Amino acid sequence: MSRANLAEAGAFGELRLSCILAFQHGFGVADAVTIGDPVDLSWARRFALWAAYAFGQPLPPAWPGVGRNAFAHESGIHADGALKDRGNYELYDDSTLGPFPADWYVREGRVVLTGEYGGKAGFRHVMDGLGIELKPGTEDLVFALVQLCASATGKPLTDDELRLIAGYPRELTLLFPGMLGD
């Protein structure tokens, strides 16, 4: 997929998200008519940031709903209006789209990561820090999968990716036939 295709897909994604939010929260439309199946958008922010990370394309800060500045107000009249009644300038509540993920690898200060070149001590430190309990007898397999996945992406793994690997190590070995000493 080319960068142009990614940009186009992202723009349509923004348009779709904006339309869904407008129909769910704008001007009483949701109360007057049902349009399609209910859509749970509490995953939207996490998914948008993961997609931006996975494709190596930064998420624009002002991107509707999911950008870090989507609910930022600087202009005097906008800031004053938002402080008095957020509904003046915000169609929906910030929490509608879920929290911003606080992934392990983006923490500030000294951070021990686990990945392609990591050792067991760092691996255990990250897994313990995320509260991930490994199934008995899977530590070596999960460790090897973390190294392989980090090597394949060339990036630190997100918290969700680490949870997926720890939760389904046997199933994920199918992605690496003959590479895990099986």
Secondary structure, 3 states (H helix, E strand, C coil): CCHHHHHHHHHHHHHHHHHHHHHHHCCCHHHHCCCCCCCCCCCHHHHHHHHHHHHCCCCCCCCCCCCCCCCCCCCHHHHHHHHHCHHHCCCCCHHHHCCCCCCHHHCCCCCCCCCCCCCHHHHHHHHHHCCCCCCCCCHHHHHHHHHHHHHHHCCCCCHHHHHHHHHCHHHHHHHCCCCCCC
